[in-house]
Amino acid sequence: MKIKYLLFALFLMFTLHSCVVLSTKKYKSMLAQRDSLTTRTQTLEAQVSALKADSARLTGEIAKLKSDLADSQDNLAKLKGNYNDLNNNLSSTNSKVNQLSADLKKREQRLKEVEDILRKRDEATNALKDKLQKALLGFQQSGLSVDIRNGKVYVSLTDKLLFPSGSIVIDEKGKAALKQLAAVLNKEPDINMAVEGHTDDKKVINLGQIKDNWDLSVLRATSVTRYLTEVENIDPKRLTATGKSQYQPIDPTDSNEARAKNRRIEIVLTPKLDELYNLIKN
Protein backbone atom coordinates (compact mmCIF):
# COMPACT_ATOMS: atom_id res chain seq x y z
CA MET A 1 0.00 0.00 0.00
CA LYS A 2 2.85 2.39 0.79
CA ILE A 3 4.31 1.87 -2.68
CA LYS A 4 0.91 2.62 -4.23
CA TYR A 5 0.55 5.89 -2.34
CA LEU A 6 4.10 6.93 -3.15
CA LEU A 7 3.62 6.33 -6.87
CA PHE A 8 0.32 8.16 -6.83
CA ALA A 9 1.90 11.17 -5.09
CA LEU A 10 4.72 11.31 -7.59
CA PHE A 11 2.20 11.10 -10.38
CA LEU A 12 0.21 14.03 -8.98
CA MET A 13 3.30 16.16 -8.54
CA PHE A 14 4.37 15.42 -12.04
CA THR A 15 0.89 16.14 -13.34
CA LEU A 16 0.61 19.47 -11.49
CA HIS A 17 4.03 20.47 -12.60
CA SER A 18 3.34 19.61 -16.20
CA CYS A 19 -0.39 20.29 -16.51
CA VAL A 20 0.14 23.47 -18.38
CA VAL A 21 2.17 21.84 -21.10
CA LEU A 22 0.64 18.30 -21.21
CA SER A 23 -1.40 17.36 -24.19
CA THR A 24 -4.44 15.14 -24.00
CA LYS A 25 -2.54 12.30 -25.61
CA LYS A 26 0.29 12.65 -23.18
CA TYR A 27 -2.13 12.78 -20.28
CA LYS A 28 -3.85 9.58 -21.35
CA SER A 29 -0.50 7.91 -21.77
CA MET A 30 0.42 8.86 -18.24
CA LEU A 31 -2.90 7.59 -16.90
CA ALA A 32 -2.29 4.33 -18.64
CA GLN A 33 1.15 4.13 -17.08
CA ARG A 34 -0.39 4.88 -13.71
CA ASP A 35 -2.95 2.11 -14.14
CA SER A 36 -0.27 -0.29 -15.24
CA LEU A 37 1.83 0.55 -12.20
CA THR A 38 -1.20 0.15 -9.97
CA THR A 39 -1.95 -3.24 -11.48
CA ARG A 40 1.64 -4.35 -11.09
CA THR A 41 1.64 -3.08 -7.53
CA GLN A 42 -1.53 -5.02 -6.77
CA THR A 43 -0.05 -8.07 -8.38
CA LEU A 44 3.13 -7.73 -6.31
CA GLU A 45 1.13 -7.18 -3.16
CA ALA A 46 -0.90 -10.33 -3.92
CA GLN A 47 2.29 -12.25 -4.53
CA VAL A 48 3.77 -10.92 -1.28
CA SER A 49 0.61 -11.98 0.58
CA ALA A 50 0.77 -15.40 -1.07
CA LEU A 51 4.45 -15.71 -0.17
CA LYS A 52 3.70 -14.71 3.42
CA ALA A 53 0.94 -17.34 3.55
CA ASP A 54 3.28 -19.92 2.05
CA SER A 55 5.95 -18.89 4.53
CA ALA A 56 3.55 -19.24 7.44
CA ARG A 57 2.34 -22.59 6.12
CA LEU A 58 5.90 -23.82 5.63
CA THR A 59 6.85 -22.55 9.07
CA GLY A 60 3.97 -24.56 10.54
CA GLU A 61 4.92 -27.63 8.53
CA ILE A 62 8.54 -27.30 9.64
CA ALA A 63 7.42 -27.00 13.27
CA LYS A 64 5.23 -30.10 12.84
CA LEU A 65 8.07 -31.99 11.18
CA LYS A 66 10.38 -31.01 14.02
CA SER A 67 7.77 -32.21 16.54
CA ASP A 68 7.28 -35.45 14.59
CA LEU A 69 11.05 -35.88 14.41
CA ALA A 70 11.35 -35.36 18.17
CA ASP A 71 8.56 -37.92 18.76
CA SER A 72 10.23 -40.36 16.37
CA GLN A 73 13.55 -39.90 18.14
CA ASP A 74 11.86 -40.53 21.50
CA ASN A 75 10.19 -43.65 20.12
CA LEU A 76 13.49 -44.79 18.64
CA ALA A 77 15.19 -44.31 22.02
CA LYS A 78 12.40 -46.30 23.70
CA LEU A 79 12.67 -49.04 21.08
CA LYS A 80 16.42 -49.19 21.59
CA GLY A 81 15.86 -49.41 25.35
CA ASN A 82 13.28 -52.17 24.88
CA TYR A 83 15.61 -53.98 22.50
CA ASN A 84 18.45 -53.78 25.01
CA ASP A 85 16.14 -55.05 27.77
CA LEU A 86 14.94 -57.92 25.57
CA ASN A 87 18.51 -58.73 24.60
CA ASN A 88 19.57 -58.74 28.26
CA ASN A 89 16.55 -60.88 29.18
CA LEU A 90 17.39 -63.25 26.34
CA SER A 91 20.96 -63.54 27.56
CA SER A 92 19.75 -64.14 31.11
CA THR A 93 17.18 -66.70 29.88
CA ASN A 94 19.82 -68.49 27.81
CA SER A 95 22.07 -68.58 30.84
CA LYS A 96 19.27 -70.02 32.98
CA VAL A 97 18.39 -72.55 30.28
CA ASN A 98 22.03 -73.62 30.09
CA GLN A 99 22.18 -73.93 33.88
CA LEU A 100 18.92 -75.89 33.98
CA SER A 101 20.20 -78.13 31.20
CA ALA A 102 23.40 -78.77 33.15
CA ASP A 103 21.41 -79.44 36.34
CA LEU A 104 19.11 -81.80 34.43
CA LYS A 105 22.10 -83.73 33.09
CA LYS A 106 23.48 -84.02 36.63
CA ARG A 107 20.12 -85.24 37.92
CA GLU A 108 19.83 -87.72 35.08
CA GLN A 109 23.31 -88.97 35.89
CA ARG A 110 22.39 -89.17 39.60
CA LEU A 111 19.18 -91.01 38.74
CA LYS A 112 21.09 -93.45 36.56
CA GLU A 113 23.51 -94.09 39.42
CA VAL A 114 20.60 -94.67 41.81
CA GLU A 115 18.93 -97.01 39.31
CA ASP A 116 22.20 -98.92 38.91
CA ILE A 117 22.54 -99.29 42.67
CA LEU A 118 18.92 -100.42 43.03
CA ARG A 119 19.38 -102.87 40.17
CA LYS A 120 22.47 -104.26 41.87
CA ARG A 121 20.49 -104.46 45.13
CA ASP A 122 17.69 -106.35 43.42
CA GLU A 123 20.18 -108.70 41.80
CA ALA A 124 21.87 -109.28 45.15
CA THR A 125 18.50 -109.78 46.85
CA ASN A 126 17.39 -112.36 44.29
CA ALA A 127 20.74 -114.15 44.53
CA LEU A 128 20.47 -114.21 48.34
CA LYS A 129 16.94 -115.59 48.15
CA ASP A 130 18.12 -118.38 45.85
CA LYS A 131 21.00 -119.28 48.20
CA LEU A 132 18.70 -119.37 51.23
CA GLN A 133 16.06 -121.44 49.49
CA LYS A 134 18.68 -124.00 48.52
CA ALA A 135 20.27 -124.01 51.99
CA LEU A 136 16.92 -124.28 53.82
CA LEU A 137 15.17 -126.56 51.37
CA GLY A 138 14.85 -129.31 53.96
CA PHE A 139 12.89 -127.08 56.35
CA GLN A 140 10.33 -125.68 53.96
CA GLN A 141 7.91 -128.51 54.66
CA SER A 142 8.16 -127.68 58.37
CA GLY A 143 6.90 -124.12 58.13
CA LEU A 144 9.85 -122.16 56.69
CA SER A 145 9.48 -119.87 53.68
CA VAL A 146 11.71 -117.41 51.84
CA ASP A 147 10.29 -114.56 49.77
CA ILE A 148 11.05 -111.00 48.68
CA ARG A 149 8.99 -108.00 49.77
CA ASN A 150 9.84 -104.36 49.10
CA GLY A 151 13.39 -105.18 48.07
CA LYS A 152 14.09 -107.24 51.20
CA VAL A 153 14.38 -110.99 51.77
CA TYR A 154 12.00 -112.37 54.42
CA VAL A 155 12.82 -115.69 56.04
CA SER A 156 9.68 -116.71 57.89
CA LEU A 157 9.80 -119.56 60.48
CA THR A 158 6.64 -120.72 62.19
CA ASP A 159 6.73 -121.02 65.96
CA LYS A 160 6.33 -124.83 65.67
CA LEU A 161 9.67 -124.96 63.82
CA LEU A 162 11.49 -123.03 66.54
CA PHE A 163 9.75 -123.26 69.91
CA PRO A 164 7.66 -125.62 71.99
CA SER A 165 4.17 -124.25 72.68
CA GLY A 166 4.29 -121.14 74.85
CA SER A 167 8.09 -121.33 75.19
CA ILE A 168 10.89 -118.93 74.32
CA VAL A 169 13.56 -121.68 74.26
CA ILE A 170 14.60 -122.78 70.76
CA ASP A 171 14.29 -126.53 70.20
CA GLU A 172 16.76 -128.70 68.26
CA LYS A 173 14.88 -128.56 64.99
CA GLY A 174 14.80 -124.78 65.20
CA LYS A 175 18.53 -124.65 65.95
CA ALA A 176 19.24 -126.79 62.90
CA ALA A 177 17.29 -124.40 60.67
CA LEU A 178 19.03 -121.34 62.17
CA LYS A 179 22.42 -123.04 61.75
CA GLN A 180 21.79 -123.48 58.03
CA LEU A 181 20.60 -119.87 57.80
CA ALA A 182 23.70 -118.60 59.63
CA ALA A 183 26.00 -120.57 57.31
CA VAL A 184 24.70 -118.48 54.41
CA LEU A 185 24.58 -115.15 56.26
CA ASN A 186 28.15 -115.44 57.57
CA LYS A 187 29.27 -115.46 53.94
CA GLU A 188 27.24 -112.31 53.22
CA PRO A 189 28.78 -109.59 55.44
CA ASP A 190 26.90 -106.79 53.63
CA ILE A 191 23.50 -108.07 54.77
CA ASN A 192 21.82 -106.58 57.84
CA MET A 193 19.19 -108.56 59.77
CA ALA A 194 16.09 -107.64 61.74
CA VAL A 195 14.61 -110.47 63.81
CA GLU A 196 10.89 -109.85 64.32
CA GLY A 197 8.69 -111.82 66.74
CA HIS A 198 4.98 -112.19 65.91
CA THR A 199 2.16 -113.82 67.86
CA ASP A 200 -1.49 -114.61 67.30
CA ASP A 201 -4.30 -112.66 68.98
CA LYS A 202 -4.93 -115.07 71.85
CA LYS A 203 -3.99 -113.76 75.25
CA VAL A 204 -1.03 -115.33 77.04
CA ILE A 205 -2.10 -117.35 80.09
CA ASN A 206 0.06 -118.78 82.90
CA LEU A 207 3.49 -118.17 81.30
CA GLY A 208 5.22 -116.84 84.40
CA GLN A 209 7.38 -113.84 83.56
CA ILE A 210 5.74 -113.48 80.15
CA LYS A 211 2.85 -111.12 80.81
CA ASP A 212 1.36 -110.70 77.33
CA ASN A 213 1.92 -111.12 73.61
CA TRP A 214 4.33 -108.18 73.56
CA ASP A 215 6.61 -109.99 75.98
CA LEU A 216 6.30 -113.26 74.09
CA SER A 217 7.10 -111.70 70.67
CA VAL A 218 10.09 -109.74 72.01
CA LEU A 219 11.58 -112.61 74.03
CA ARG A 220 11.30 -115.05 71.12
CA ALA A 221 13.00 -112.50 68.84
CA THR A 222 15.84 -111.99 71.35
CA SER A 223 16.21 -115.77 71.77
CA VAL A 224 16.78 -116.16 68.03
CA THR A 225 19.11 -113.15 67.94
CA ARG A 226 21.09 -114.47 70.89
CA TYR A 227 21.47 -117.90 69.25
CA LEU A 228 22.65 -116.39 65.94
CA THR A 229 25.24 -114.15 67.64
CA GLU A 230 26.45 -116.33 70.52
CA VAL A 231 26.32 -119.76 68.90
CA GLU A 232 26.62 -119.09 65.16
CA ASN A 233 28.96 -116.09 65.59
CA ILE A 234 27.08 -113.58 63.43
CA ASP A 235 28.31 -110.06 64.16
CA PRO A 236 25.82 -108.52 66.66
CA LYS A 237 26.15 -105.16 64.91
CA ARG A 238 24.30 -106.63 61.96
CA LEU A 239 21.20 -107.62 63.96
CA THR A 240 18.22 -105.97 65.59
CA ALA A 241 15.53 -107.73 67.60
CA THR A 242 11.96 -106.43 67.73
CA GLY A 243 8.59 -107.67 68.93
CA LYS A 244 5.48 -106.97 66.86
CA SER A 245 3.03 -108.84 69.13
CA GLN A 246 -0.26 -109.68 67.34
CA TYR A 247 -0.52 -106.50 65.29
CA GLN A 248 0.98 -107.56 61.94
CA PRO A 249 -0.86 -110.81 61.12
CA ILE A 250 -0.32 -112.63 57.85
CA ASP A 251 -3.90 -113.91 57.95
CA PRO A 252 -6.41 -111.79 59.90
CA THR A 253 -9.21 -114.36 59.79
CA ASP A 254 -10.50 -115.97 63.00
CA SER A 255 -9.35 -119.59 62.57
CA ASN A 256 -6.81 -121.94 64.06
CA GLU A 257 -5.01 -122.17 60.72
CA ALA A 258 -4.73 -118.37 60.48
CA ARG A 259 -3.42 -118.13 64.04
CA ALA A 260 -0.79 -120.78 63.27
CA LYS A 261 0.45 -118.70 60.34
CA ASN A 262 0.61 -115.56 62.47
CA ARG A 263 2.76 -117.16 65.19
CA ARG A 264 6.15 -116.81 63.60
CA ILE A 265 9.65 -115.37 63.58
CA GLU A 266 10.54 -113.29 60.53
CA ILE A 267 14.18 -112.58 59.79
CA VAL A 268 14.28 -109.58 57.46
CA LEU A 269 17.46 -109.41 55.41
CA THR A 270 18.44 -106.04 53.94
CA PRO A 271 21.49 -105.40 51.76
CA LYS A 272 23.59 -102.51 53.07
CA LEU A 273 22.90 -99.47 50.94
CA ASP A 274 25.68 -97.17 52.11
CA GLU A 275 26.55 -96.37 48.52
CA LEU A 276 22.96 -95.35 47.81
CA TYR A 277 22.60 -93.34 51.03
CA ASN A 278 25.85 -91.48 50.32
CA LEU A 279 24.72 -90.76 46.79
CA ILE A 280 21.39 -89.37 47.98
CA LYS A 281 23.05 -87.39 50.79
CA ASN A 282 25.53 -85.77 48.42
Residue, then its C-alpha position, 0 to 999 in steps of 0.5 A: m500500500k505504501i508503494k501505491y501511495l508513493l507512486f500516486a503522489l509522484f504522479l500528482m506532482f508530475t501532473l501538477h508540474s506539467c499540466v500546463v504543457l501536457s497534451t491530452k494524448k500525453y495525459k492519457s498515456m500517463l494515466a495508462q502508465r499509472d494504471s499499469l503501475t497500480t496493477r503491477t503493484q496489486t499483483l506484487e502485493a498479492q504475490v507478497s501476501a501469497l508468499k507470506a501465507d506460504s511462509a507461514r504454512l511452511t513454518g507450521e509444517i517445519a514446526k510439525l516436522k520437528s515435533d514429529l522428528a522429536d517424537s520419532q527420536d523418543n520412540l526410537a530411544k524407547l525401542k532401543g531401550n526395549y531392544n536392550d532389555l529384551n537382549n539382556n533378558l534373552s541372555s539371562t534366559n539363555s544362561k538359565v536354560n544352560q544352567l537348567s540343562a546342566d542341572l538336568k544332566k546331573r540329575e539324570q546322571r544321579l538317577k542313573e547311578v541310583e537305578d544302577i545301585l537299586r538294580k544291583r540291590d535287586e540282583a543281590t536280593n534275588a541271589l540271596k533268596d536263591k541261596l537261602q532257598k537252597a540251603l533251607l530246602g529241607f525245612q520248607q515242609s516244616g513251616l519255613s518260607v523265603d520270599i522278597r517283599n519291598g526289596k528285602v528278603y524275608v525268612s519266615l519260620t513258624d513257631k512250631l519250627l522253633f519253639p515248643s508251645g508257649s516257650i521262648v527256648i529254641d528246640e533242636k529242629g529250630k537250631a538246625a534251621l538257624k544253623q543253616l541260615a547262619a551258614v549263608l549269612n556269615k558269607e554275606p557280610d553286607i546283609n543286615m538282619a532284623v529279627e521280628g517276633h509275631t504272635d497270634d491274637k490269643k492272650v497269654i495265660n500262665l506263662g510266668q514272667i511273660k505277661d502278654n503277647w508283647d513280651l512273648s514276641v520280644l523274648r522269642a526275637t531276642s532268643v533267636t538273635r542271641y542264638l545267631t550271635e552267641v552260637e553261630n557267631i554272626d556279628p551282633k552289629r548286623l542284627t536288631a531284635t523287635g517284637k510286633s506282638q499280634y498287630q501284623p498278622i499274615d492272615p487276619t481271619d478268625s481260625n486256628e489255621a490263620r493263628a498258626k500262620n501268624r505265630r512266627i519269627e521273621i528274619v528280614l534281610t536287607p542289603k547294606l545301601d551305604e553307597l545309595y545313602n551317600l549318593i542321595k546325601n551328596 
